[in-house]
Amino acid sequence: MSRIGGRLLALAVAVLAAAGQPKDKPAAPAEEYQALVKVYQDAMQTYSEALGKAKTYEDRLKVFDEVYPKPEKLAPRFLELAEKYPQDPVAFDALTWIVVNCVRSPARIPARAKAVAILSQDHARSERLSPICQNLANGYDEETAILLTAILDKNPSKDVQAEACVALVQQCGRRLEIVKRLHDNPETGSGFARAYGQEAVERLKNADMANLAGQGKRCSKQFAENYLNRMKPDRIGQLCQALSYSTDEVSETFLRTLLEKDARREVQGLASLTLAQELKRRLEMTPTGDEAIASQVRTESEKLLRQASDQFGDVKLAAGGTVGDKAQLELDDILHLAVGKVAPEIEGQDQDNQKFKLSDYRGKVVLLDFWHQY
């Protein structure tokens, strides 16, 4: 038989064999997982398109309520897939999809609780959990803390343990900040409830602030003693960026721990700047009557900003720019733009081409409208 004839015969056998296979052959586990992921991605695309067409704020709220794909609706299907193939790598993917995508869901989700239990029992030793820990840092619920604690206790990798420990610090801080806000200003609960549900608000209202603060501080100490020197400065830079808008005492403790325990120049610069930013935001939130507290916070914030600018000004920020540039901007805000300070002088021409200075209107209420005609 010629070589061409042999190839044709082999091709014919392959075609016949394929034709003899059942047409409804079950999809592989990975294919089933990707199909579920695509369902969610397609729904997000539909939501994005609908949001783009919304004309008003009310329209956008309606789109969110009616079109936004709630991940908790798909969670049971991902859980079913994980339980169907418990020994396949897809089980880990399906379970982590649930806990990551439902990390801020408005109510307790049985599928997520089960996913946390399985991950804590069967997968807490996986080295693939490092990026998952970073996502879980945004969680507000006890289930997230349970999983992070299991990873910290069971995972053999020091690097994964470090991420779990830091995530616990961040989560305690976020929960503490929200709980305090709900206690101090109850009307903020309505906005939070719209995003995460009334059940989430009630759970947070009942949270023990002292316990949260204590847990966060213990985790900060644990991180400093066991993991600080293993974490690279660029990763700490990402953490500092995430904490730069915080005002809670857990984040403050963590940043002070960095300043005290880590001698690396990059870390000192990032921690100095971030702690100053946190104190500055706390200053902005301090009631007008607490002048003694405000003065103390303002003084330390200024000192840290000058230290960051003078000693670590060339240290790069994760978001771009340098510590020195950012510190100087923050310092200018405190020195010149804070409530009670004299506004910087402004000179220009009004719509009638008359020259004016802002100081001409001292003692009067002034609305400045800046515009430029091209």
N, C-alpha and C positions, 0 to 999 in steps of 0.2 A: 504494500500500500504506500502511495506517495506520502510525503510529509504534509502536503496540503490536504490530502484526503484524510489523514489522521487528525488534523486539526479540526476539519469539518465534523468528523465523527464525534470528537470530544465535545465540540460545541453543541451538537444535537443531543448528546447525552445530558449535558448540563441544562439545556432548555427543557427536555422532558422531565428531568428531576425537579426542576423548579415548578413546572406545570402540575406535577403530582402532589405538591405540598398544599396543605389547607390554606385557603385564602385568608382566613381570619386568625392567622398565627398570632399568639399573644405578643405584645410589645415587650421589649426588654425593660428591666426596672429603670434604667437611666432614661429611656424614651418616655416612660410613663411620667417620670419626674419632670422632664423638659416640657411635656405637654401641659402639665399643671402650671408650670412657671409661665408658659406662653399665655394661658388663659388670663393670668393676673396681669401680665405685661400688656396684652391687648386691651384689657379693661382700663388700665392706667392711661393708655393712649387715647381711648375714647373720652375719658375724663379730661385729659389735657386739652383735647380739641373742643369739648363743650365749654371748658373754663375760658378758653380763648375767645369764644363767641359771646360770653356773658358781658352785658353792657353796664350793669350797675352792681353795687355791693350786694344788694338783695339777690340779684340774679346769681352771683357767685356763691352765696350761701346756699341757694336752692340747688345749684349744681353739685355742691359738696354733699348736701344731704341726700340727693337722689341718684347721683352718678358715681361719686367716688367709690372705688372698689374696696370694700371693707375686708381686710385680710383674714379677719376671724371667720368669715363665711367659707373661705377655702381651707382653713386650718384642719377641719376634720378629714378632708380628702388627703392632705399631706400626711396626717397621722395614720390613716388607713394604709397608705403606701409604705410608711416606715414599719408598721406592724406586719405587713404582708411579706416584706423582705428584710427581716431583722439582722441578717448576717451580711447583707449587701451594703457596699459603701453608700448607696443611695439612701439608706435609712438615716444616716447621719445628716445628709444634705436636707432631707425632708424635715427632720426634727429641728434643725437649726433654722430653716426657713420659717417655721412656725414661731419660734421664740424671738427671732430678730424682727420679723415683720409685724408681730403682734405685741411688740415691747411697749407700745403706748395705747393699746386698745382700751376702750372705755369701761369694760366690765370684765369680770373673771371669765375665762374661757376654758371649759373642761379640756379641750384638745391641747391647749397650751400647758395647762397644769400637768397633763399626762406626758407631754413632750419633755417638760422640765424634769419630771421624775425619771423618765427613761434615759435622758442625757446624763443626769446626775449619777444614775446607777451603772449604766453600760458604756458611756462614752467620755466620762470626765477625764480620762487619761489621754485623750487624743491630742496630738500636737497641732491639729487643725483648728483648735479652739482660740488661738491668739486673736485673730481678727473678730471673732464672735464676741470675745470679752469687750473689745472696744465698742461694739454696737450696743452691748448690754449696759454700758455705762449710762445710757440715756433712759434706762428704765426707772419706774417709780414704785414698783410693786415688790411684795415680799418674795414672789416666785423667782424673780430675777436674782435677788440676793441669795436665795437658796442654791441656785445653779452656780453662781459665782463662788460661793463658799465651798461647794463640792469640788469645783475645779481647783481652787486654791489648796484644798486639803489633799486631793488625790492625784493631781497631775504631776508626773515625774519631771517635767521640763521646768526649770527655774524661770525661763523666759515667759512661759505661759502663766506660771504662778504670779509673776510680776504684773502681767496685764490684768489678771483677775483681781489682784490686790488693789491696783490703781482704779479699776472699774468700781470696786466696792466703795472706795473713797469718794469717787465722783457721784455714785448713786446716792450715798448717804447725804452728801452735800446738796444735791438737787432736791431730794425729798425734804430735807430740813428747810431749805429756802422756800419751797412751795408751802409747806405746812405753816411756817412763820407768816408768810404772806396771807394765807387764808385766815389765820388767827387775828392778825393786825388789821386786815382790811377785808372783811367777809364778802363785800360785793364783788371782789375779784373771782369769787367762786363760780359765778355765772358763766364767765368766759371760759374758765377751765372746764366746767361741766359740759359746755357745748363741744369742746374739742375731745374730751376724754370720758364724759359721762358723769352723772351725779353719783354713781356708786364709787367711782374713783375719788371724787371730792370727799365723800363721807369717810372713806378709808383713811385719807390723808389727814382729815380733821381729827381723827381719833388716834393718830400716830403719836408716840411718845417722843417728844423733841429731845429730851435729855438722853434717852436711849440711842437715838439716831446720832446725836453729836458724839456720844461716847464711843459708839461703834466706829464712826468715821475716824476719830482720833486714834483709836487702837490700830486701825488698818494703816493709817499714816505712819505710825511708829513701826509697825511690822514691815512696811515697805522700806523705810529708811534703814532698818537693821539688816534686812535680808536681800533686798533686790536693787537698791538705789544704784550701786556701782555697775550693775549689769545693764542698765538701761542707757542707751546712747543719747547724747545731748539733743539730737534732732527729734527723737521721740518725746523727750521731755519738753521740747519746744512746742510740739503739737498739744501736749497736755496743758501747758501754760496758756496757749491760745484758747483752748476750750474753757479754761477757768477764768479768763480775763473779764468775763461779764458776771461772775459770781459775786455774791455778797455774804455767803454763809460762813460760819465759823469753822466748819470742817475743811473747806477749801483754804481758808486762812492758815489753819494748822499745817496743812500739807505744804503750802508755799513756805511757811516759816521753817519747816523741817528741811526743805531743800536748801534754804539759805544757811542753816546751821550745820547740816551734815555733808553737803556736797561741795567740795572745793573747786570743782571744775569751773573755769571762767565763764564758759557759755551758759552753764546752769545758773551761776550767780547772777549774770545779767538778766536772763529770762525771768528768774524768780523775783528779782528786785522790781522789775518793771510790772510784772503781773500782780504782785502783792500791792504795789502802789495803785494800780488800776482798780483793784478790788476795794481798797480803802477809799479811793476817790468816789466810787459808785455808792459806797455805804454813806459817805459824807453827803452825797446828793439826796439820799433817802432819810437822813437824820432829821427828826422834827425840829422846827425852828427854835423851840424853847430850850433844847439841849445844847447850849452854846459851849459848855465846858467839854462835853464829849466831842462836839464838832471840831473844836480847836485842837484837841489832842489828835484826832484822826487826820486833820488837815496837816498838822506839823509832821507827823510820821510819813504821810504820803509824799509831801514835798521832799523830805529827806531821802526817801527811797528813789524818787524820780531823779534827783540830782546825782545820787550815787550811780544809778543806772546809766545816766547820760555821761558822767565824767569818767567812770571807771570801765564801763562795758559798752560804750557807745557804738563800737564797730561790730558787735555781735549781731548775726543775722537773725531775722524773724522768720518763722515758718510761713507766714502769709506774704513775705516780701518786705523789703526795707530793713532798717536797723533798729536796735534797741535805742540808740541815741536819738534818732529822728522821732520815734514814737514817744519817748520820754519827754522830749522838748514840747511836743504838741500837748501832751497831758498836763505838763507843768504850766504852759501858757493858759490853759483852761482854768486852772486853780488860781493863778495869780491875777488874771485879767478878766475872765468871763464868768466867774462864780457869782451867785446871787449876792447882792450887796456891794460888788465892785463897781467902780466907775467904768462905764462903757468906753471902748476905744474911740478915739476921735475919727469922724468920718467927714470928708469934704466932697462936694460934688455940685451938680446943677439939677434943679428941679425941672418939672415939665414945662415951666415958663422960662427956662434958661437962666434962672436966677441962682447965683451961687449961694451955698449954705454950708453950715457946719452943724454937726449933731449937737455940739455943746451949746449952740444958740437956743436949744429947746429944753435945756436942763430944768427939771422940775415939772415937766409936762409929759403926758403919755404920748409916745411916738410910735407909729407904725412905719417901718422901713420896707419899701417895695422895690427890690432890685430887678431891673429888666434891661434888655438890650435889643435894639432893632437891627436886624440884618439887612 
